[in-house]
Amino acid sequence: MNNFLIPANAKKSMLILGLFTKFDLILFGCGVGLTLLLLMTLPLEEFAISIIALLPALITGFLVLPVPNYYNMRTLIGSAISFYTNQRKFKWKGWCVPHGEEKKK
């Protein structure tokens, strides 16, 4: 009778701030670092250049953004790519297909 109920958020304690892994923080830190470097080096008089300078932080922030039912957008995109690219073979036998020996009359 040792039935245990595992709460839905049991793995959140293994994450940093309950949301991020080390890789997520490194990825986002690299994006922010590159954005800061671009902001210091590019002339920001034009709006398009300002957006280009902000893109690394925006893209990496989007990738580590938490979403419901998935860990973050990076895992959601990875799951979608895996679903549409991997070959899946389903072996199904219905209830009317005899298993093993066939009935002989």
All heavy atoms as an XYZ file, in Angstrom:
832
protein
N       0.802     -1.201      0.000
C       0.000      0.000      0.000
C       0.844      1.264      0.000
O       0.370      2.311      0.349
C      -0.899      0.019      1.243
C      -2.077     -0.856      1.140
S      -3.296      0.109      0.283
C      -4.565     -1.050      0.131
N       2.094      1.180     -0.386
C       2.962      2.349     -0.414
C       2.710      3.168     -1.673
O       3.506      3.195     -2.586
C       4.437      1.941     -0.349
C       4.793      1.384      0.995
O       4.230      1.803      1.993
N       5.719      0.447      1.032
N       1.596      3.824     -1.722
C       1.263      4.679     -2.858
C       1.646      6.108     -2.512
O       1.204      6.652     -1.503
C      -0.233      4.609     -3.174
C      -0.629      3.241     -3.652
O       0.181      2.529     -4.226
N      -1.874      2.856     -3.409
N       2.469      6.702     -3.339
C       2.916      8.059     -3.102
C       2.421      8.950     -4.225
O       2.487      8.589     -5.386
C       4.445      8.132     -3.039
C       5.020      7.348     -1.900
C       5.619      6.123     -2.119
C       4.959      7.837     -0.608
C       6.147      5.403     -1.078
C       5.485      7.128      0.445
C       6.079      5.906      0.220
N       1.987     10.109     -3.845
C       1.555     11.100     -4.815
C       2.696     12.075     -5.023
O       3.144     12.730     -4.091
C       0.309     11.832     -4.319
C      -0.231     12.914     -5.228
C      -0.693     12.303     -6.547
C      -1.367     13.633     -4.565
N       3.179     12.173     -6.265
C       4.276     13.086     -6.578
C       3.664     14.390     -7.077
O       2.901     14.390     -8.035
C       5.204     12.487     -7.646
C       5.807     11.191     -7.126
C       6.284     13.479     -8.032
C       6.581     10.432     -8.151
N       3.977     15.500     -6.416
C       3.394     16.767     -6.873
C       3.912     17.160     -8.244
O       5.001     16.767     -8.659
C       3.830     17.774     -5.814
C       4.985     17.150     -5.132
C       4.830     15.661     -5.270
N       3.140     17.957     -8.955
C       3.488     18.361    -10.320
C       4.753     19.202    -10.361
O       5.462     19.207    -11.352
C       2.332     19.125    -10.943
N       5.047     19.923     -9.292
C       6.209     20.802     -9.297
C       7.400     20.193     -8.568
O       8.240     20.901     -8.038
C       5.851     22.157     -8.696
C       5.394     22.034     -7.263
O       5.246     20.939     -6.745
N       5.146     23.155     -6.630
N       7.509     18.875     -8.542
C       8.578     18.207     -7.799
C       9.962     18.518     -8.362
O      10.934     18.579     -7.626
C       8.356     16.697     -7.803
N      10.085     18.731     -9.654
C      11.393     18.999    -10.257
C      11.774     20.473    -10.215
O      12.881     20.829    -10.558
C      11.423     18.491    -11.697
C      11.416     16.989    -11.777
C      11.747     16.523    -13.158
C      11.857     15.017    -13.166
N      12.341     14.514    -14.420
N      10.848     21.336     -9.817
C      11.164     22.762     -9.759
C      12.244     23.052     -8.736
O      12.967     24.031     -8.858
C       9.919     23.572     -9.439
C       9.071     23.857    -10.628
C       8.056     24.903    -10.290
C       7.674     25.606    -11.564
N       6.929     26.795    -11.329
N      12.352     22.222     -7.708
C      13.370     22.469     -6.691
C      14.778     22.230     -7.216
O      15.746     22.692     -6.630
C      13.119     21.589     -5.469
O      13.266     20.226     -5.824
N      14.900     21.520     -8.328
C      16.202     21.250     -8.926
C      16.651     22.391     -9.834
O      17.771     22.386    -10.312
C      16.152     19.940     -9.722
C      15.840     18.743     -8.846
S      15.452     17.233     -9.736
C      16.729     17.118    -10.920
N      15.791     23.385    -10.072
C      16.093     24.484    -10.972
C      16.516     25.718    -10.175
O      16.150     25.887     -9.015
C      14.867     24.822    -11.820
C      14.299     23.682    -12.656
C      13.028     24.125    -13.335
C      15.311     23.200    -13.666
N      17.261     26.586    -10.809
C      17.681     27.835    -10.191
C      16.489     28.781    -10.218
O      15.906     29.030    -11.275
C      18.894     28.434    -10.937
C      20.057     27.455    -10.878
C      19.277     29.785    -10.342
C      21.207     27.788    -11.790
N      16.108     29.310     -9.065
C      14.923     30.158     -8.889
C      13.645     29.430     -9.313
O      12.632     30.059     -9.584
C      15.058     31.482     -9.655
C      16.226     32.373     -9.275
C      16.289     33.586    -10.193
C      16.116     32.806     -7.829
N      13.681     28.115     -9.377
C      12.522     27.332     -9.763
C      12.175     27.414    -11.237
O      11.146     26.914    -11.657
N      13.031     28.059    -12.050
C      12.711     28.260    -13.467
C      13.824     27.902    -14.433
O      13.551     27.539    -15.574
C      12.335     29.730    -13.714
C      11.087     30.255    -13.024
C      10.972     31.751    -13.225
C       9.856     29.555    -13.535
N      15.088     28.045    -14.030
C      16.188     27.995    -14.992
C      17.221     26.930    -14.627
O      17.472     26.674    -13.464
C      16.897     29.354    -15.061
C      15.985     30.496    -15.337
C      15.630     31.381    -14.344
C      15.458     30.682    -16.602
C      14.783     32.434    -14.596
C      14.602     31.729    -16.866
C      14.267     32.606    -15.858
N      17.856     26.365    -15.665
C      19.020     25.509    -15.459
C      20.268     26.363    -15.654
O      20.189     27.520    -16.058
C      19.042     24.345    -16.472
O      19.136     24.876    -17.789
C      17.815     23.457    -16.345
N      21.416     25.760    -15.402
C      22.672     26.490    -15.608
C      22.837     26.871    -17.074
O      23.280     27.971    -17.389
C      23.861     25.648    -15.152
C      23.944     25.485    -13.666
C      25.126     24.609    -13.289
C      25.134     24.343    -11.804
N      26.209     23.440    -11.415
N      22.483     25.950    -17.970
C      22.610     26.230    -19.404
C      21.737     27.410    -19.809
O      22.148     28.246    -20.621
C      22.259     24.997    -20.239
C      22.384     25.231    -21.716
C      23.629     25.248    -22.321
C      21.267     25.466    -22.496
C      23.761     25.485    -23.683
C      21.376     25.705    -23.851
C      22.632     25.717    -24.447
N      20.519     27.484    -19.277
C      19.632     28.607    -19.601
C      20.252     29.929    -19.175
O      20.209     30.915    -19.916
C      18.279     28.444    -18.917
C      17.481     27.290    -19.472
O      17.722     26.921    -20.638
O      16.624     26.766    -18.749
N      20.801     29.968    -17.981
C      21.403     31.209    -17.496
C      22.658     31.575    -18.288
O      22.893     32.758    -18.573
C      21.719     31.097    -16.010
C      20.494     31.009    -15.096
C      20.925     30.861    -13.651
C      19.596     32.204    -15.281
N      23.446     30.572    -18.676
C      24.632     30.836    -19.500
C      24.212     31.357    -20.872
O      24.783     32.321    -21.390
C      25.504     29.569    -19.617
C      26.148     29.253    -18.269
C      26.561     29.717    -20.697
C      26.822     27.904    -18.208
N      23.193     30.727    -21.462
C      22.685     31.158    -22.771
C      22.180     32.594    -22.701
O      22.529     33.433    -23.542
C      21.572     30.213    -23.227
C      20.936     30.488    -24.581
C      21.932     30.183    -25.687
C      19.692     29.652    -24.740
N      21.365     32.905    -21.706
C      20.831     34.252    -21.572
C      21.943     35.249    -21.249
O      21.950     36.366    -21.774
C      19.755     34.291    -20.488
C      19.076     35.617    -20.368
C      18.352     36.136    -21.424
C      19.169     36.349    -19.205
C      17.724     37.368    -21.324
C      18.555     37.575    -19.088
C      17.827     38.085    -20.149
N      22.904     34.860    -20.425
C      24.030     35.742    -20.117
C      24.865     36.065    -21.344
O      25.295     37.213    -21.528
N      25.080     35.068    -22.204
C      25.812     35.322    -23.455
C      25.039     36.276    -24.356
O      25.622     37.164    -24.990
C      26.089     34.017    -24.183
S      27.293     32.967    -23.373
N      23.726     36.111    -24.433
C      22.908     37.010    -25.244
C      22.936     38.438    -24.717
O      23.065     39.392    -25.484
N      22.846     38.593    -23.407
C      22.896     39.928    -22.813
C      24.290     40.529    -22.984
O      24.427     41.723    -23.293
C      22.477     39.872    -21.331
C      22.775     41.173    -20.619
C      21.003     39.531    -21.215
N      25.331     39.707    -22.815
C      26.701     40.199    -23.002
C      26.942     40.674    -24.425
O      27.555     41.730    -24.647
N      26.471     39.901    -25.390
C      26.624     40.307    -26.788
C      25.826     41.571    -27.079
O      26.286     42.456    -27.817
C      26.184     39.164    -27.711
C      26.376     39.376    -29.203
C      27.840     39.630    -29.531
C      25.858     38.177    -29.971
N      24.647     41.692    -26.493
C      23.850     42.907    -26.668
C      24.568     44.121    -26.097
O      24.613     45.182    -26.725
C      22.472     42.745    -26.001
O      21.746     41.737    -26.705
C      21.679     44.031    -26.038
N      25.144     43.979    -24.907
C      25.884     45.100    -24.320
C      27.080     45.485    -25.182
O      27.365     46.671    -25.368
C      26.332     44.750    -22.907
C      25.225     44.658    -21.856
C      25.788     44.176    -20.537
C      24.518     45.983    -21.712
N      27.765     44.479    -25.716
C      28.897     44.751    -26.604
C      28.446     45.494    -27.860
O      29.092     46.461    -28.290
C      29.590     43.434    -26.961
C      30.847     43.518    -27.800
C      31.958     44.202    -27.003
C      31.270     42.148    -28.252
N      27.333     45.052    -28.436
C      26.800     45.716    -29.628
C      26.317     47.135    -29.318
O      26.475     48.041    -30.128
C      25.665     44.899    -30.241
C      26.071     43.591    -30.924
C      24.839     42.804    -31.341
C      26.966     43.856    -32.108
N      25.726     47.333    -28.151
C      25.268     48.675    -27.782
C      26.431     49.640    -27.610
O      26.300     50.834    -27.881
C      24.438     48.608    -26.500
C      23.037     48.019    -26.621
C      22.406     47.874    -25.245
C      22.166     48.851    -27.526
N      27.574     49.126    -27.161
C      28.736     49.991    -26.979
C      29.466     50.284    -28.288
O      30.107     51.319    -28.418
C      29.720     49.357    -25.986
C      29.219     49.385    -24.561
S      30.439     48.835    -23.376
C      30.461     47.080    -23.674
N      29.375     49.366    -29.252
C      30.170     49.528    -30.474
C      29.395     50.114    -31.653
O      29.984     50.803    -32.485
C      30.784     48.185    -30.903
O      29.737     47.242    -31.100
C      31.764     47.691    -29.856
N      28.110     49.821    -31.760
C      27.340     50.289    -32.919
C      26.840     51.717    -32.707
O      26.475     52.091    -31.591
C      26.137     49.367    -33.163
C      26.434     47.956    -33.647
C      25.148     47.169    -33.765
C      27.164     47.966    -34.970
N      26.791     52.499    -33.790
C      26.160     53.823    -33.677
C      24.638     53.650    -33.627
O      24.047     53.026    -34.507
C      26.596     54.530    -34.958
C      26.881     53.429    -35.914
C      27.356     52.258    -35.108
N      23.990     54.156    -32.586
C      22.568     53.885    -32.374
C      21.664     55.034    -32.806
O      20.595     55.236    -32.240
C      22.337     53.574    -30.889
C      23.110     52.373    -30.347
C      22.891     52.227    -28.869
C      22.715     51.110    -31.079
N      22.062     55.769    -33.826
C      21.234     56.870    -34.305
C      19.999     56.365    -35.047
O      18.952     56.998    -35.035
C      22.025     57.808    -35.233
C      23.022     58.684    -34.514
C      24.343     57.987    -34.265
O      24.660     57.054    -35.022
O      25.024     58.355    -33.311
N      20.125     55.231    -35.717
C      19.000     54.686    -36.479
C      18.267     53.628    -35.655
O      18.871     52.886    -34.892
C      19.490     54.059    -37.780
C      20.094     55.070    -38.732
C      20.526     54.409    -40.031
O      19.885     53.416    -40.416
O      21.482     54.895    -40.629
N      16.958     53.585    -35.855
C      16.117     52.643    -35.114
C      16.435     51.195    -35.472
O      16.472     50.319    -34.599
C      14.640     52.947    -35.388
C      13.700     52.062    -34.634
C      13.540     52.206    -33.275
C      12.977     51.087    -35.303
C      12.676     51.385    -32.576
C      12.112     50.260    -34.617
C      11.953     50.408    -33.244
N      16.693     50.909    -36.739
C      16.977     49.542    -37.186
C      18.263     49.007    -36.551
O      18.330     47.836    -36.151
C      17.080     49.493    -38.704
N      19.259     49.834    -36.427
C      20.513     49.400    -35.814
C      20.307     49.150    -34.320
O      20.881     48.213    -33.745
C      21.627     50.435    -36.073
C      21.932     50.476    -37.564
C      22.887     50.104    -35.285
C      22.926     51.515    -37.982
N      19.463     49.932    -33.686
C      19.160     49.717    -32.268
C      18.469     48.371    -32.065
O      18.777     47.644    -31.117
C      18.260     50.831    -31.745
O      18.868     52.077    -31.886
N      17.558     48.037    -32.939
C      16.863     46.739    -32.856
C      17.841     45.600    -33.081
O      17.801     44.580    -32.377
C      15.695     46.685    -33.870
C      14.631     47.703    -33.516
C      15.088     45.293    -33.935
C      13.970     47.493    -32.170
N      18.737     45.745    -34.049
C      19.747     44.714    -34.318
C      20.642     44.520    -33.093
O      21.005     43.397    -32.751
C      20.565     45.076    -35.573
C      19.684     44.934    -36.817
C      21.803     44.200    -35.696
C      20.302     45.455    -38.084
N      20.968     45.606    -32.426
C      21.810     45.509    -31.234
C      21.081     44.795    -30.093
O      21.707     44.111    -29.288
C      22.255     46.896    -30.788
N      19.771     44.927    -30.017
C      18.989     44.298    -28.945
C      18.578     42.858    -29.247
O      18.137     42.144    -28.345
C      17.735     45.122    -28.671
C      17.956     46.496    -28.051
C      16.641     47.248    -27.969
C      18.590     46.365    -26.689
N      18.714     42.417    -30.498
C      18.251     41.084    -30.895
C      18.851     39.924    -30.101
O      18.123     39.005    -29.738
C      18.465     40.866    -32.395
C      17.355     41.380    -33.288
C      17.701     41.150    -34.742
C      16.034     40.750    -32.949
N      20.157     39.889    -29.806
C      20.667     38.737    -29.058
C      19.996     38.547    -27.693
O      19.625     37.424    -27.330
C      22.157     39.041    -28.903
C      22.480     39.944    -30.025
C      21.247     40.754    -30.260
N      19.783     39.613    -26.950
C      19.117     39.496    -25.644
C      17.647     39.121    -25.814
O      17.115     38.328    -25.030
C      19.245     40.803    -24.867
N      16.996     39.664    -26.839
C      15.586     39.337    -27.063
C      15.403     37.876    -27.463
O      14.492     37.203    -26.983
C      14.999     40.260    -28.137
C      14.878     41.741    -27.759
C      14.401     42.551    -28.960
C      13.947     41.914    -26.589
N      16.267     37.369    -28.334
C      16.154     35.980    -28.801
C      16.455     35.005    -27.667
O      15.703     34.054    -27.434
C      17.072     35.733    -30.014
C      16.537     36.505    -31.225
C      17.169     34.247    -30.331
C      17.475     36.500    -32.408
N      17.537     35.228    -26.938
C      17.864     34.315    -25.840
C      16.853     34.429    -24.702
O      16.544     33.431    -24.050
C      19.287     34.555    -25.316
O      19.414     35.919    -24.915
C      20.321     34.217    -26.371
N      16.313     35.616    -24.473
C      15.249     35.763    -23.478
C      14.001     35.001    -23.880
O      13.333     34.392    -23.040
N      13.673     35.022    -25.164
C      12.529     34.254    -25.669
C      12.756     32.749    -25.502
O      11.835     32.015    -25.150
C      12.288     34.597    -27.141
C      11.231     33.770    -27.795
C       9.886     33.991    -27.520
C      11.576     32.769    -28.689
C       8.904     33.216    -28.119
C      10.607     31.995    -29.297
C       9.268     32.217    -29.006
N      13.983     32.286    -25.732
C      14.268     30.858    -25.645
C      14.183     30.318    -24.220
O      13.835     29.157    -24.021
C      15.653     30.548    -26.227
C      15.761     30.643    -27.743
C      17.206     30.424    -28.172
C      14.845     29.644    -28.420
N      14.507     31.132    -23.233
C      14.456     30.651    -21.850
C      13.166     31.067    -21.140
O      13.002     30.822    -19.952
C      15.687     31.116    -21.037
C      16.957     30.565    -21.636
C      15.750     32.617    -20.920
N      12.227     31.655    -21.874
C      10.947     32.061    -21.319
C      10.135     30.837    -20.902
O       9.916     29.940    -21.713
C      10.173     32.862    -22.376
C       8.785     33.335    -22.016
C       8.899     34.532    -21.077
C       8.037     33.727    -23.271
N       9.690     30.748    -19.650
C       8.891     29.589    -19.224
C       7.498     29.600    -19.864
O       6.883     30.653    -20.002
C       8.771     29.762    -17.709
C       9.679     30.853    -17.327
C       9.990     31.645    -18.552
N       7.039     28.430    -20.268
C       5.700     28.280    -20.834
C       4.992     27.138    -20.123
O       5.633     26.214    -19.628
C       5.746     28.009    -22.361
C       6.218     29.208    -23.112
C       6.583     26.814    -22.688
N       3.659     27.162    -20.058
C       2.913     26.080    -19.405
C       3.097     24.744    -20.124
O       3.222     24.696    -21.338
C       1.457     26.536    -19.492
C       1.505     27.983    -19.785
C       2.797     28.244    -20.491
N       3.117     23.678    -19.359
C       3.225     22.289    -19.829
C       4.573     21.957    -20.460
O       4.772     20.843    -20.913
C       2.119     21.934    -20.812
C       0.758     22.096    -20.202
O       0.564     21.846    -19.020
N      -0.192     22.544    -20.988
N       5.468     22.890    -20.535
C       6.820     22.650    -21.010
C       7.768     23.375    -20.073
O       7.369     24.269    -19.338
C       7.036     23.154    -22.446
C       6.452     22.247    -23.475
C       5.168     22.441    -23.938
C       7.179     21.178    -23.961
C       4.621     21.593    -24.873
C       6.638     20.334    -24.902
C       5.364     20.538    -25.352
O       4.826     19.694    -26.276
N       9.012     22.996    -20.144
C      10.003     23.624    -19.288
C      10.259     25.065    -19.702
O      10.173     25.984    -18.915
C      11.266     22.760    -19.330
C      12.452     23.402    -18.738
C      12.487     23.664    -17.394
C      13.517     23.769    -19.518
C      13.570     24.277    -16.842
C      14.594     24.381    -18.975
C      14.621     24.631    -17.636
O      15.682     25.258    -17.101
N      10.545     25.276    -20.970
C      10.682     26.628    -21.523
C      10.521     26.549    -23.039
O      10.278     25.478    -23.589
C      12.018     27.282    -21.119
C      13.228     26.498    -21.544
O      13.159     25.651    -22.420
N      14.351     26.780    -20.930
N      10.649     27.670    -23.709
C      10.443     27.700    -25.161
C      11.468     26.850    -25.901
O      11.169     26.287    -26.943
C      10.502     29.139    -25.682
C       9.294     29.967    -25.338
S       7.754     29.300    -25.955
C       7.960     29.455    -27.703
N      12.668     26.740    -25.342
C      13.704     25.938    -25.993
C      13.279     24.470    -26.043
O      13.428     23.807    -27.065
C      15.023     26.105    -25.228
C      16.223     25.552    -25.914
C      17.496     25.954    -25.191
N      17.473     25.739    -23.767
C      17.834     24.597    -23.175
N      18.231     23.590    -23.899
N      17.795     24.486    -21.870
N      12.719     23.949    -24.956
C      12.268     22.551    -24.958
C      11.007     22.378    -25.801
O      10.827     21.328    -26.413
C      12.018     22.051    -23.535
O      11.065     22.900    -22.900
C      13.289     22.018    -22.732
N      10.158     23.396    -25.839
C       8.970     23.325    -26.692
C       9.357     23.245    -28.159
O       8.841     22.404    -28.901
C       8.070     24.540    -26.448
C       6.857     24.682    -27.352
C       5.871     23.562    -27.098
C       6.198     26.024    -27.145
N      10.282     24.079    -28.581
C      10.752     24.053    -29.973
C      11.455     22.725    -30.272
O      11.246     22.128    -31.327
C      11.667     25.257    -30.248
C      10.856     26.549    -30.176
C      12.350     25.140    -31.607
C      11.700     27.805    -30.154
N      12.273     22.246    -29.334
C      12.947     20.950    -29.522
C      11.962     19.805    -29.634
O      12.137     18.895    -30.446
N      10.904     19.816    -28.826
C       9.879     18.772    -28.907
C       9.136     18.828    -30.232
O       8.829     17.789    -30.821
C       8.889     18.915    -27.760
O       9.517     18.709    -26.535
N       8.839     20.029    -30.705
C       8.142     20.165    -31.984
C       9.014     19.670    -33.134
O       8.535     18.959    -34.025
C       7.737     21.619    -32.211
N      10.295     20.006    -33.117
C      11.202     19.537    -34.164
C      11.333     18.022    -34.112
O      11.281     17.345    -35.143
C      12.577     20.223    -34.026
C      12.456     21.698    -34.398
C      13.629     19.536    -34.898
C      13.693     22.508    -34.076
N      11.458     17.476    -32.915
C      11.559     16.022    -32.765
C      10.290     15.323    -33.244
O      10.344     14.268    -33.870
C      11.830     15.686    -31.303
O      11.766     14.306    -31.095
N       9.140     15.903    -32.962
C       7.874     15.299    -33.367
C       7.734     15.244    -34.881
O       7.261     14.255    -35.433
C       6.707     16.082    -32.762
C       5.366     15.549    -33.134
C       4.873     14.423    -32.502
C       4.605     16.151    -34.114
C       3.632     13.911    -32.833
C       3.367     15.657    -34.462
C       2.880     14.527    -33.821
N       8.148     16.296    -35.563
C       7.955     16.352    -37.008
C       9.102     15.762    -37.828
O       8.955     15.541    -39.018
C       7.698     17.789    -37.455
C       6.328     18.263    -37.047
C       6.169     19.226    -36.068
C       5.196     17.711    -37.617
C       4.903     19.643    -35.679
C       3.927     18.120    -37.240
C       3.798     19.082    -36.271
O       2.546     19.485    -35.895
N      10.261     15.494    -37.217
C      11.378     14.974    -37.993
C      11.672     13.502    -37.745
O      12.197     12.832    -38.624
C      12.664     15.774    -37.724
O      12.952     15.736    -36.326
C      12.527     17.205    -38.189
N      11.380     12.983    -36.571
C      11.685     11.577    -36.276
C      10.637     10.660    -36.878
O       9.447     10.941    -36.849
C      11.753     11.337    -34.764
C      12.944     12.012    -34.144
O      13.904     12.349    -34.821
N      12.874     12.229    -32.857
N      11.118      9.555    -37.415
C      10.213      8.547    -37.943
C       9.602      7.779    -36.777
O      10.292      7.325    -35.883
C      10.965      7.573    -38.856
C      11.418      8.165    -40.146
C      10.256      8.383    -41.099
O       9.249      7.706    -41.033
N      10.413      9.345    -41.982
N       8.297      7.637    -36.803
C       7.615      6.892    -35.755
C       6.892      5.712    -36.397
O       6.204      5.868    -37.399
C       6.631      7.781    -35.016
C       7.321      8.858    -34.212
C       6.323      9.794    -33.572
N       5.387     10.404    -34.496
C       5.640     11.479    -35.224
N       6.802     12.051    -35.159
N       4.737     11.981    -36.027
N       7.044      4.552    -35.788
C       6.321      3.377    -36.246
C       5.452      2.903    -35.100
O       5.939      2.641    -34.004
C       7.280      2.262    -36.657
C       8.070      2.584    -37.890
C       8.950      1.421    -38.285
C       9.741      1.791    -39.519
N      10.635      0.713    -39.940
N       4.180      2.817    -35.352
C       3.247      2.372    -34.345
C       2.793      0.964    -34.711
O       2.243      0.745    -35.781
C       2.046      3.305    -34.261
C       2.427      4.709    -33.901
C       2.423      5.712    -34.846
C       2.805      5.017    -32.612
C       2.770      6.996    -34.523
C       3.158      6.302    -32.269
C       3.142      7.292    -33.218
N       3.030      0.028    -33.808
C       2.567     -1.335    -34.019
C       1.269     -1.485    -33.244
O       1.245     -1.400    -32.026
C       3.607     -2.332    -33.529
C       4.885     -2.270    -34.323
C       5.895     -3.253    -33.817
C       7.178     -3.130    -34.615
N       8.227     -4.019    -34.123
N       0.209     -1.670    -33.965
C      -1.094     -1.737    -33.332
C      -1.825     -2.971    -33.806
O      -1.840     -3.302    -34.981
C      -1.898     -0.493    -33.683
C      -3.251     -0.507    -33.078
C      -3.569     -0.203    -31.801
C      -4.474     -0.843    -33.729
N      -4.908     -0.321    -31.604
C      -5.492     -0.714    -32.770
C      -4.805     -1.243    -35.016
C      -6.817     -0.982    -33.067
C      -6.120     -1.500    -35.309
C      -7.113     -1.363    -34.345
N      -2.393     -3.638    -32.867
C      -3.283     -4.750    -33.189
C      -4.589     -4.462    -32.483
O      -4.622     -4.253    -31.276
C      -2.716     -6.071    -32.697
C      -1.480     -6.501    -33.436
C      -1.028     -7.851    -32.941
C       0.197     -8.307    -33.701
N       0.663     -9.602    -33.268
N      -5.627     -4.458    -33.222
C      -6.940     -4.184    -32.645
C      -7.443     -5.366    -31.837
O      -6.848     -6.446    -31.805
N      -8.556     -5.204    -31.223
C      -9.123     -6.253    -30.398
C      -9.634     -7.426    -31.216
O      -9.800     -8.517    -30.717
C     -10.249     -5.704    -29.519
C     -11.348     -5.072    -30.307
C     -11.422     -3.787    -30.683
C     -12.499     -5.719    -30.822
N     -12.556     -3.561    -31.420
C     -13.238     -4.739    -31.514
C     -12.984     -7.011    -30.789
C     -14.436     -5.028    -32.149
C     -14.181     -7.289    -31.421
C     -14.889     -6.313    -32.094
N      -9.816     -7.205    -32.509
C     -10.345     -8.279    -33.340
C      -9.235     -9.102    -34.016
O      -9.517    -10.108    -34.641
C     -11.294     -7.724    -34.390
S     -10.511     -6.533    -35.479
N      -7.974     -8.714    -33.875
C      -6.875     -9.453    -34.483
C      -6.440    -10.539    -33.502
O      -6.150    -10.263    -32.348
C      -5.684     -8.514    -34.792
C      -4.501     -9.292    -35.327
C      -6.107     -7.451    -35.772
N      -6.411    -11.805    -33.964
C      -5.976    -12.875    -33.035
C      -4.482    -12.763    -32.733
O      -3.675    -12.447    -33.605
C      -6.287    -14.156    -33.804
C      -6.328    -13.742    -35.235
C      -6.785    -12.320    -35.271
N      -4.134    -12.996    -31.521
C      -2.742    -12.949    -31.100
C      -2.191    -14.375    -31.062
O      -2.680    -15.220    -30.344
C      -2.611    -12.313    -29.715
C      -3.085    -10.907    -29.667
N      -2.361     -9.862    -30.166
C      -4.249    -10.366    -29.202
C      -3.018     -8.737    -29.995
N      -4.175     -9.021    -29.429
N      -1.168    -14.640    -31.831
C      -0.555    -15.970    -31.817
C      -1.293    -16.933    -32.708
O      -1.384    -16.775    -33.920
N      -1.859    -17.958    -32.118
C      -2.521    -19.007    -32.869
C      -3.886    -18.561    -33.376
O      -4.634    -17.886    -32.694
C      -2.720    -20.244    -31.996
C      -1.419    -20.813    -31.471
C      -1.688    -21.990    -30.528
O      -2.838    -22.457    -30.462
O      -0.747    -22.403    -29.879
N      -4.163    -18.985    -34.589
C      -5.471    -18.677    -35.154
C      -6.429    -19.805    -34.790
O      -6.040    -20.949    -34.638
C      -5.392    -18.531    -36.665
C      -4.606    -17.323    -37.102
C      -4.698    -17.135    -38.608
O      -5.666    -17.602    -39.225
O      -3.784    -16.519    -39.148
N      -7.677    -19.458    -34.659
C      -8.685    -20.463    -34.332
C      -8.952    -21.336    -35.570
O      -9.164    -20.815    -36.650
C      -9.982    -19.799    -33.881
C      -9.848    -19.081    -32.565
C     -11.162    -18.483    -32.176
C     -11.034    -17.719    -30.874
N     -12.288    -17.100    -30.500
N      -8.929    -22.638    -35.360
C      -9.219    -23.559    -36.463
C     -10.565    -24.220    -36.173
O     -10.810    -24.703    -35.087
C      -8.148    -24.640    -36.584
C      -6.815    -24.064    -37.000
C      -5.800    -25.167    -37.165
C      -4.462    -24.571    -37.571
N      -3.443    -25.586    -37.724
N     -11.436    -24.215    -37.173
C     -12.756    -24.839    -36.988
C     -12.916    -26.016    -37.910
O     -12.452    -26.171    -38.933
C     -13.856    -23.835    -37.233
C     -13.905    -22.804    -36.159
C     -15.111    -21.941    -36.366
C     -15.216    -20.922    -35.253
N     -16.342    -20.081    -35.393
